[in-house]
Amino acid sequence: MATDYDAPRKNDDDVNEDSIEELKNRSSNRQSAVVDEDETEAAEGFELPGADLSDEELQVRVLPAQSDEFTCTSCFLVRHRSQAIEGPNGLVCKDCED
């Protein structure tokens, strides 16, 4: 919010002269923090664990590991070669080296 430094300022006497009615109107004009939400509408977007998804098809394009990537032998994530550390069972990422 921009401040107009050339505008006349209120002194302490002007601030104390605000009427009770003005203060009540200011506080009543504020919006309520309570949000009305229909629980059934909110629950429709969630899938329960164990739901039957056998008839669903995923449309994801899977790319093979690139020449500058490796698969961590600990967490099995594909990572960039800069994350590789030689572990006892092959290459592991820096996150799994502990």
N, C-alpha and C positions, 0 to 999 in steps of 0.2 A: 504494500500500500504506500503510495507516494505521500510525502509530507509537504505541505505548503508552509515554508518558513516565513513567508511574508504576511500570512494571515494573523490577525490580532489574537493574542493568547488570552486565555481565561486566567485570572488571578485566583487566589484561594477563596476570596469572598464570593466570586461567581460560581465556583464549584459547589460551595456549601448552599447556594440558593436554589439548587435543583429541587423541585417539589417532589413530594412523596408519590404523587400521581405519575409523574414522568418516570420515576424509577420503577414503579410497578409496571408501567406499560413496556418499558425496556425489557424487564425480566419476563413478562408474559409473551412478548413477541418472539422470543427464542424458540427454536424448534425442539421438540421432544427428542430425547436420546433413545427412546424405545422404538424398535423396529417391529412392525407387524409382519410376521412371516407365517405362512401357512405350512404347517408341519408336513402335510401330505405332499405338497408340491416339492418341498425340499428333499423328501425321502425318495421321490421318484427317480432322481438322478443317480442314486447309489446302487451298486451291485453288491449283493451279499456274497460272502466267501462260500465257495462250494456250489455256486450257481451253475446250471447246465449251459455251457457256452459251446457245445459241440456243433451247433448249426451256424456259428459265427465264422466269418472269413476275415482274416487280417490282410490288409493290403499294404505291406511294408516291403520296400526294396532293400535287400540285404546285399551289402558289398563285401567281397573278400578282403582279408587284411592286405594293406598296401605294403610296398617295399620298405617304407620307413616306419612300420608298425610291427608289434609283436604281441603275442598272447601270453599274459602272465600265468605261470604254472601254479600260482597259489589262489588268486581270485578269479582267474579265467577271463579277465577283461582285456580287450584289445587296447593297447597303449602305444604312445609314440616311443621311438627308440631312445629318446633322451631320458625316458623314465626307467630304462632297463638297467638291472643290476644282476650280475651272475650269482645265482643261488645254488644250493646243493642239488636241486632237481631240475635245473635249467634257468631260464631267464625269469626274474620276478620284477614287479614294479617297485618303485621307491616306497609306496605306501605299505607294501607287504614285506619289506626287508626285515622288519623287527622280529 
